[in-house]
Amino acid sequence: MPKVILKHSHFHWIHLVAVFILGGYFVLSKVNTVNAILKENPIETFLQLYLFGTFFACLFLYIFSHEKFFPFAKDIEKQEQRNENKYLKKYFHHGKILGTFLIGAIGGPIFSSLTARILLNNFRFKYLIIILANIPSTLFTLGVGWGILRFV
């Protein structure tokens, strides 16, 4: 296991922004989910939840990719780059893409963004992966929400 030296341990304004955005997401997602599930049009409900989740997934990925948010990530990336280069010549990112997609589909926008930041750091289509992973995540949310609503 590579030795990681934490050189940067400063508080940066991006951390405060992330806390406010994360808090706002948690509150707004509950209100948005209830509002969407109470609508009768399933396409409108899906689009409302999907666009909301996609917007916040991209926003979280942008924040997580900020160099000041994870200052130690650069050190880890440099050490892992050497090991990764020899495998990238043989294999493409399929395992990382599938892992990010599955975690995003199950975990939602925050987990998909965090996973894409960690696993797909140098992959240029990471935003596309989290946008596509939000489709099954939204369908799962709708299925559970409508199931609870019909049960009650």
CORVENQUI-V38966 format. One record per residue. N is the residue number from 0. RES is the residue in one small letter. SS is DSSP state (A for helix, B for strand, O for the rest). PHI is phi in radians with two decimals (* if undefined). Layout:
((N,RES,SS,PHI) (N,RES,SS,PHI))
This chain:
((0,m,O,*) (1,p,O,-1.20) (2,k,O,-1.47) (3,v,O,-1.93) (4,i,O,-1.85) (5,l,O,-1.51) (6,k,O,-1.51) (7,h,O,-1.92) (8,s,O,-2.42) (9,h,O,-1.73) (10,f,O,-1.45) (11,h,O,-2.17) (12,w,A,-1.05) (13,i,A,-1.12) (14,h,A,-1.16) (15,l,A,-1.17) (16,v,A,-1.06) (17,a,A,-1.10) (18,v,A,-1.12) (19,f,A,-1.17) (20,i,A,-1.17) (21,l,A,-1.13) (22,g,A,-1.09) (23,g,A,-1.12) (24,y,A,-1.10) (25,f,A,-1.08) (26,v,A,-1.24) (27,l,A,-1.15) (28,s,A,-1.18) (29,k,A,-1.18) (30,v,A,-1.13) (31,n,A,-1.14) (32,t,A,-1.13) (33,v,A,-1.12) (34,n,A,-1.07) (35,a,A,-1.22) (36,i,A,-1.20) (37,l,O,-1.34) (38,k,O,-1.33) (39,e,O,-1.57) (40,n,O,-1.46) (41,p,A,-1.18) (42,i,A,-1.22) (43,e,A,-1.11) (44,t,A,-1.10) (45,f,A,-1.05) (46,l,A,-1.11) (47,q,A,-1.09) (48,l,A,-1.23) (49,y,A,-1.15) (50,l,A,-1.16) (51,f,A,-1.09) (52,g,A,-1.14) (53,t,A,-1.15) (54,f,A,-1.03) (55,f,A,-1.26) (56,a,A,-1.11) (57,c,A,-1.17) (58,l,A,-1.12) (59,f,A,-1.12) (60,l,A,-1.11) (61,y,A,-1.10) (62,i,A,-1.18) (63,f,A,-1.14) (64,s,O,-1.45) (65,h,O,-1.10) (66,e,O,-1.11) (67,k,O,-1.55) (68,f,O,-1.27) (69,f,O,-2.05) (70,p,O,-1.13) (71,f,O,-1.42) (72,a,A,-1.12) (73,k,A,-1.06) (74,d,A,-1.12) (75,i,A,-1.16) (76,e,A,-1.09) (77,k,A,-1.11) (78,q,A,-1.25) (79,e,A,-1.35) (80,q,A,-1.06) (81,r,A,-1.09) (82,n,A,-1.19) (83,e,A,-1.29) (84,n,A,-1.05) (85,k,A,-1.23) (86,y,A,-1.45) (87,l,A,-1.18) (88,k,O,-1.19) (89,k,O,-1.63) (90,y,O,-2.21) (91,f,O,-1.57) (92,h,O,-1.39) (93,h,A,-1.00) (94,g,A,-1.14) (95,k,A,-1.20) (96,i,A,-1.13) (97,l,A,-1.10) (98,g,A,-1.09) (99,t,A,-1.11) (100,f,A,-1.10) (101,l,A,-1.16) (102,i,A,-1.13) (103,g,A,-1.16) (104,a,A,-1.18) (105,i,A,-1.53) (106,g,A,-1.61) (107,g,O,1.65) (108,p,A,-1.09) (109,i,A,-1.19) (110,f,A,-1.20) (111,s,A,-1.14) (112,s,A,-1.17) (113,l,A,-1.15) (114,t,A,-1.17) (115,a,A,-1.12) (116,r,A,-1.13) (117,i,A,-1.40) (118,l,A,-1.50) (119,l,O,-1.96) (120,n,O,-1.05) (121,n,O,-1.74) (122,f,O,-1.63) (123,r,O,-1.36) (124,f,O,-1.81) (125,k,A,-1.16) (126,y,A,-1.18) (127,l,A,-1.12) (128,i,A,-1.11) (129,i,A,-1.27) (130,i,A,-1.19) (131,l,A,-1.23) (132,a,A,-1.20) (133,n,A,-1.31) (134,i,A,-1.15) (135,p,A,-1.16) (136,s,A,-1.11) (137,t,A,-1.16) (138,l,A,-1.09) (139,f,A,-1.12) (140,t,A,-1.07) (141,l,A,-1.11) (142,g,A,-1.07) (143,v,A,-1.18) (144,g,A,-1.09) (145,w,A,-1.20) (146,g,A,-1.12) (147,i,A,-1.17) (148,l,A,-1.12) (149,r,A,-1.26) (150,f,A,-1.20) (151,v,O,-1.39))
